């Protein structure tokens, strides 16, 4: 006896739905999987290298900022004792000279002293 059904005027046989599953070469599939895993490990390694370098740069920036903060603390302590640190004197006299030059020359952008780039 035939298990076929008539649906909408067409004869359908059970178990024959859709496309036939393609026979995939198991070795090729395994090799693609291995290649994908290699690429994934390589991307992960690059990502970690990037992050380690980023952390290293930020740590160096933090050290530079701590040194700068310590210098400012020393300046404040000296000024509390009534002394003017030579660095501040140099900055003040340098500012006066730069103001005189600034009025003579065209205005331009200057980088502020003691600034640290965090990136």
Steps between C-alpha positions, in 0.01 A plus 500: 500500500625843407522763780471793258241773562317720257525866602371773272495266204866398548629170624734533798720226635595502870862573597582684177464858623730780390843457356710194550771558762830564327766245574775703663852375479585437865872567452435835334259599777756405764772700324274807476429469870871480579575803279223697668641411842851612391363833377304546822813440710698745286232770542492438874880530521494832310221632721695414816818658362306819425344507848837434670659789310207724591536412869875559481454847347240592761728382783784717365263796480389441859864495617570826316193662655601382848845651453344825383263503798791442739686792342196725549469385863865593558441841341200560728697395807783737403255787442334431837845555653530831317739377232435530128634196314739579217276317254210734577730802469609372160139447397405850615791669323441280197134605498596867512742451211248300301234769556739762361576279202133415460407864448777538243430177308182348361307301757560126482404193691752373754493176690462550874795385706474190715211346312499124446329321216304197628448331165 
